[in-house]
Amino acid sequence: MDYKIAIYILVVISIGLLVAVWLWRRVSKTEAVRKKRLKGFKNFDAVPTESPQDNHLREVRQQSLQNVETRFAILRRLLLPVLFVLLVLALIIPFLGKVPQTVISVSVAAVTVVVGIAARPFVENLIAGVVISFGKRVRVGDTVLIDEHYGTVEDITLSYTTIKEWNWRRYIIPNAAMLNKNIVNYTLKEKYYWVNVEFWVDYDSDIQLVEELATKAVENSANFANYEAPKFWVVDLTKEAAHCMVVGWANSPSQGWMLGVDTRKELIQQFKSHGIKSYSLRYQPATSSSIGDSSPAEGERGSS
């Protein structure tokens, strides 16, 4: 019996050491990837703007890098104690038979009460923070839409995530709640953005002229990324007007928003010059039906 216990203890310790080394390397690798990505960022804003702060981009990048270092340093400090506790629990399993069942039951009940009542919010947010840190659902610098709040992910700690909205307000979400959010991530895979401007024109309008004016309005914008020519579609025919759409590429969500602004302004001017009656102009991302009540894009919707 003692021989089997010795083998069990040796195996548990060996596995524990291997897991500790693997986790330590995984933490270091993930931290290096996050820091490398942040160093290459050229824009942290969901909407292009001249910051009232001097060297805003440099300060934001440095603060984000410092926050990443702090977060992963805390993870390293937690890693060894947690693994040690788990290792000890695994080592005492063969000896539980010698401990009275009453003692085990009382101990488990006490720990459950303490964790469940006093430390539950902290533990939930901590675990969620670890999951978010190692996941790719959201990362610092991503442009996102969460709970109708449009902005960039400014900071991720082990307890909460901060969203810097387009108007520079901060939306703070506990990490436990963050895991249950429906998130639109505009920069999860790539930074490019396909922008569409929708509008309605009278049936008496020359549709070929409308197409020419709409595509030129996109092409004339400095924020247009000329990967391909803008596309024009008549997407619906209503009782009052023809529902049209023009789309074009931008290099980022912030430039995409400005491309929509430029296109709408140009369309309004050209339609007035050519006597084309338009019932409505509105902008939204081609990948989503809405960008949220608190976003600049939603604020630009409506009749013109």
N, C-alpha and C positions, 0 to 999 in steps of 0.2 A: 504493500500500500504506500509506504514512504517513497519507494522507487518511482511509482506512477505519479505521485504528487510532485516529486522533483522534476520529472520530465515535463509535466504540465506547466510548472512554474517557469522552466527554462524556455518552453515554447511561447508562453504568453509574453515574457520579457523580450524575446527575440522579435516577435511580431510587433510589439509596442515600439521598439526601437526603429524598426523598418518604417512603420507608419509615421513616426515622429520625423524621420529624415525626409520622407516623401512629402509630408505636409509642409515642412519648413522650406523645401525647394519650391513647392507649388506656390507658397505665399510670396517668396522672393521673385519668382518668375512673373507672377501676376502683377506685383508692384512695379517691376521693371517695364512691363508692357503698358501699364497705365501711365507711368511717368513719360515714357517715350512718346505716347500719343499726345499728351498735354503739351510737350515741348514743341510739337509741330503745329499746334493750333495758331491760326492767324486771326480768328474772330470768335468772341465769346458771347455775342449778342444775337438775339433772335431777329432783331430789326436793325439795319445799319444806322448808326448815329455817331455824332461827334461827342465823346464823353466830356463832361465838365471837369473830370479829373485828369491830371497830367499823368502820362504813361499808364493809362488805365489797363491796356492789354498786358503790359509787363507785370503790373501789380497783381492782376487777376491770375495770370499764369503762375507767378511765384506763390501766391496764396493757395492755389489749387494743388501745386506740387507739394507744398508743406502739409496740406491736409491729407494728401495721399500717404505721405511718409508717416504722419501721426497715426492714421487709421491702421496701416499695416504694422506699425510698431506695437500698437495695442493688441493686434491679432497675435503677434509673436509672443507677447507677454502672457496672453491667455492660453496660448497653445500648449505650453508645457504643463501648467497646473491642471488643465482639463485632461490632458493625456495621462498625467500622473494619477489623478483621481480614478479615471477609468481603468488604468492598469491595476491599481490597488483593489478595486472592486472585482476585477477579473481574478486576481490572485487569491482572494478570500473565499471564492465560491466553493472550493473543496472543503472548507472548514465551517460552512454554514450549518452543516448537520449537527455540529457540536454546540451551536448556540440555541438557546431556548426560543421557540417560535414566538412567544410573547414579546421578547426583546426586539426581534426582527420586525414584528408587526407595528409596535410602538414607534420604532425608529423610522420606518417607511412612512407611517402616518404623519409623524412630526415634520419630516422633510417635505412631504407633499403639501402640508398646510402652509409651511413657510414659503415655498416656491409658488404655490397657487394663489396665495393672498398677498403677501408682501412683495415678492420679487417677480410676479408674473409679467407685468408690463415691461420691466427692464429686460427680463430673459427673452421675451418675445421679440422686442426690438433688437436685442443683441444678436439673436439667431438670424433674424431677418437681415440685419446689417451685414453679417458674414455672407449670407446667400447673395445679396445684392453686390457685394464687393467682388465676389468671384464669378458672378453671372455677367451676361452681356445684354441684359434687358435694357438697362440704362447705365450710362457712364457719364462722368463729369465732362461737360462740354457738348453733350447731345442736345439737339433742339427737339423739344417734346411738347405734347398737348396732354395734360393731366387734369381731370376734373374741370374742363373748360378753361384751364390756365395754360397759356401759350408762352414758352420761354425756353431758357437753356438750363441744364442741370449744373448748378454752380458748385455744390458740395454734397458729398455722401459721407456721413459719419457712421459709427456703429449703432446709432440710435435714431437718426432722422436724415432725411434728404431735403436739400434746399433747391427750389426752382427759382431762378431769376427770371421774372416775367419780362415781357417786351417793354413794359413801362417802368422797369427797374424796381418794382415791388418784389418782395420775397415771399414765396409760398412754401411753408415748411410742413413736411409730411412725416409722421412717425414711420419707421421702416416696416413695422408689422402691418400697417395699413397699406404701405406702398406695394407690398407683394400682391395685394388683392385689387389693385387699381387696373383699369383698362387704360393702356398707354399708347398713344400714337407717337412713335419715334421716327422723326424725319431724317435722322442721320445714322440709323442703326447699321446699315450696310454701305451706303455711299452718301456723299454730300450733295449730289446733283438733285435738282428739283424741277419737276415738270409743272409749269404754271398754266392755269386756264382762266380766261376771262369770258364770262357768259353775258349775253345781251339779247334783246328782242327788237326786231325791226319790223316796220310796217310792210305789208304785202306789196304795196306800190313801189317799194324800194328796188333799185337795181342790185340784185343779189351778187352779181359778178363784181360790181363796184364795191359793195360792202366787203366782199372777200379780199379784194385788193387793199382797201383801206385798213382792214383788220390785221392782215399779215404784215403790212408795212409798219403799223403801229408797234408791233412786237419787235420787228427788225431794227427800228430806229432807237430802241432803248439801249442805253449803255450797259444795262444789266442783262441783256440777252446773250446767252451762250450759243454761238452759232454751230452747234453740232449737226443740226439739220434744219431745213426751212420750217417756219411756223406752219401749223396745220389749221385749216378752217373747216368747220362742220356745221351743217344745219341739223341740230339734234332733235327738234320737235316742231310741230306745227300746231299752234293753239288757235283759238277762235279769233284772237285779236292780232297776233303777230307771229313771225317766224323766230323760233328760239335758236340762236346761233352761239357758237363757241370758237374761240381761237386759242391755241396752245403753243407754248414755246419753252425751251430749256433755260434754266439758270444754274449757276455753279454752286449755289448754297440756298438754304431756306431764307436767309435775310435778303439776298439778292433777288430771290424769287418774289418776295413781297414787294420789293421796289420795282421789279419788272411788271407786276400787276398794276402798281400805281401809275407807272409811265404809260402803260398800254391804255388804261382807262382815260387818262388825261388826253392822250392823243386821239382816241376814238371820239370823245366828246367834241373836241375841236373840229375834227374832220367831218363828223356827222352834221354839225351845224353849218360848216362851210358848203357841204354838198346837199343840204336840205333833206337829209335822211332822218326820218322820225324814229327814235328809239324809245322803247317803253321802259327799259331798265338796264342798268349795267351792274354787274357784280363780279367779284373775284373770289376764288377759292382754290385750294390745291387740287390738282387732278386726282390725287390719291385719296382724297377724303371729301365727304360731302359737306363738312363744316370744319372751321378751325376754332370755334369756341366764342362764347359771348365776350370773354375778356381779351380776345386777341385783336390786333389791329385789322386783320383781314375781315373779321366779322363786323367790325365797326364801319368798314367801307361798303358794306352791302346796302342795297336799297335802290330806290328809283332815281333816275337822273333825267 
